Amino acid sequence: MKIAVQVYSVRDAINDEASLLKALEKIKEIGYEGVEFAGYFGASAETIRAKLDELGLVCVGGHIGLDDFAPEKLEETIEFQHTLGAKAIGVGGAPHSTQEECVKTGKILGRARDYAMEKYDMTTYYHNHSEEFKPMRNKRLPIDVIGSYCNLEIDTYWSFFAGVDNYKFLLANMDKIVHLHVKDGVDGHPKALGEGNCDLISVVRAAKAMELEWLIVENDDPVPNGFDDIARSLTFLKALIRSQQ
């Protein structure tokens, strides 16, 4: 498995195109092989792709707004992502409080997936937090409703925090899951990998059984800064992967 990082983890160091490109350099220097974006800071897809190619980084995906998948924006969205080299693109969250909201969110992403698959063999995904594992009034889980229309990126700390058995859930839903966020935390507060109480061994075991190509590291609240935090996480995750071989 290869390891990417969600660029949101180092957001405090990025405020424009130049600092985004510098952040990519630092991410590569730390040892990551891929990135998942969370904003492009005014940089063109061509500029970002050139930097990725220069560094030998792969764009594994990105979090964009649900509105970017609307019919009137879809072609532009998919062309941008194709230029970056992404094979999957998704949202970091979208309305999911009711059955109706879940269906609407899922259908928007599902229609976008159909378009992207036909044109570039690209898929779309929905990224969860813990709330998507809480039953709605009709007893259904938002994650199940949304996942019936599009693919999923499971944030394995938020699923763990919601009380989910990650190993069982991931294997049961492996046909829908395109990416995993590997994250740690304590009592709902994200931490660097190995510094919380998430069942990371189960996550890696499941990822191996699913034959996933990428694992994506993320920390919403890095300490003391994003780059130091993701460096510690990478060291821990590499050692964990080796221990499971």
N, C-alpha and C positions, 0 to 999 in steps of 0.2 A: 504493500500500500504506500501511496505517496501522500505527503502532508502539505496542505494549503492553510492559509490563514484568512479569516474575514478581516478586511482592511478596517472595518469599524473599530477593531481592537486598538488601532493606533491613530484614531481620529483626532486626538488632541494635537498631533504633529502636522495635521494637514488643514490648509485653508485656501489653497489655490492650486493651479496646475503644477507649478514648480515644486511645491512641497509634496504633492501627490507623487510626482516622479522620484523625488528624493526618498520618499517613504518606501517606494518599490525597491529602490537600491538597497535600503537598509534591511528590508524583509528578505531579500535574496542573500545579503551578507550574513544574516542570522542563520540561514540554512533552509528556508522554506522553498518548495518547488512550485507552488501555485498560490493564487490569490482569488478570493471572492470579494468583489467590490461592494461598496455601500456609498455610492455617489462618485461623480467623475470630476467635480470641481471645475467645470468649464473646459476641460481638456477634450479634444476630439478623439474619436475612436482610433483614428489613424495614428495620432501622437502616442496614445497609450499603447497601442499594439506594437509600435516601433520600439518603445521602451521595454515592453515585455519580451520581445524577440531578442533585443540586445542583452538582456539579463538572463535569458533562458527560463523565464517564468511562464506559467500557463494560467490563463483565465479560466477558472472552473465554474464561474457563475457570478451572480451579482444580485443584490437586493435593490429593487426599484419600486416605484409606487404602482398600486393597482391601476391607477388612471393611465399609466403608460401602456397598459394592455388593451385599452379601449380601441374599438375598430378604427377610429380616425387617427390613432397614433401607432397602431400595431406595426405597420410596415417599417416606419422609421425606427421603432424600438428594436425590431428583429434584425434589421440591417446593421444597426450600431453594435449589437451583441455578436453578430456574425463576424464583423470586422475584428472584434476583440478575440475571436476564436472560441467563444463560449458555446458549449453544447447543451447548457441548461441555464435558465434564468428565472428568477422568482421574486417573491415579495417577502419582506421580513415580518409581515403581519397585515391583516386586513379585517374588515368587519366580520364578526363571527358570533355575536351574542345571541342570535336567534336562528331558527331553522331557515328563515327567509334570507337572512344575511349570509349564512353559510352557503346556501345554494347559489346566491348571486355571485359571491366571491369565487366559488368553485367553477361556475359556468364561465365567468370571464377568463379565468386562467385556462380552463379546458378548451375554449374556443381559440385562445392564443396558442395553446399547444398544438392544436390541429393544424393551424396555419404554419407555425414554426417547423413542425415535423415534416410537413409536405415540402416546404421550401428548402430547409437546411438540416433536416434530421436533428432538430433542436427541441428540447422539451421545456416545460414550465413547472415550477414547484411553489409550494406554500410552506413557509417556515413557521413553526409553532412556538408558543410560549406555554406556560402551565395551564392557562384558562381553557385552551382547546381540549383538555382532557377532563373538564368538568361537565357533567350531563346537563343538557338543556331541559326545559320544561317537558319536552316530549321524551326525555330519557336518553336521547341520542347524544353522542359525543360530537362536538364541532369538527374535530380532526377526522372523524369517520365520514361525515357529510361532505366536507371539502375534498377529502381524499377520494371520494367517489367520482369526482370530475377532473382532477388533475393529479400530478405527482407531488411528492412530499419531500421536504428537507426536515429531518427530525433533529431538533435541538435536544440532545440527550440529557442535559442538565435539567431543563425545564420539564421534560417528561418524567425524569426521576423525582424532581421536586413535587410533581403532581401525584406521586405514588405509583407510577407505572413500573412494571418489571421490564426494563429495557430489553433484555435479551429475548424474552418471549414476544414482546410487541414488535421489535424490529424484524425478527424472523417471520412472524405472522403477516407482516405487511411489506415484505421485501420487494414484491413486484411493483409497489407504488413508490418506493423510496429511492431517490437519486443521489442524495447527499446526507451526511451526518455532520452535525456540529458537535464537536467534542469539547465539552465545557465542564468545569467543576464549580463547586460552590458550597456554602453553608447557610442554611435557613433562608434561602432565596436570595443570597448575596453572592454573585459570581466571584470565583477565585481563579488563580492560575492552576493549571492541571497538577494534581497531586497535593493541592493545598486545601481541598474541600473533602466532602464525604460522598461524592457521586460514585456510582458503581462503574468505574472506568474500565475495569477488567472485563466486565460483561459487555460493555460497549465494543471494545476491541475484538472480543471473541465473536460477537455478532457480526461485526464488519467483515471479519475474515470469512465467516460462514456465508455471508452475502456476496463475497468476492467483490467488494467495493474497490474502485480504483483509488479514490481519494478519501481522506479524512480532513475535516476543516476545523481548525482551532479558532475559538472565539472567547473573548472575555469582555463583557460589557463595562466592567469597572476595574481596569488594570492598575496594578500597584508595583513600584512607585510611578511607572509610566508604561505606555503601551509596548515599547520595544523591549524593555527589560522583562516585562511580564510574558510576552509571547516567546522570548528566548528560553525562559524557565519552562514554559509549557512544552516547547519543542523537545528539549532535553528529556523531560519526563516521558512524553509520548513515545519518542524513539525507543527508550529503554523498556517501556511497557510492551510495545510491539515485539521487540526482540525476545522478551520473556515469554511471550505466547507462541513462539515458533516451535 
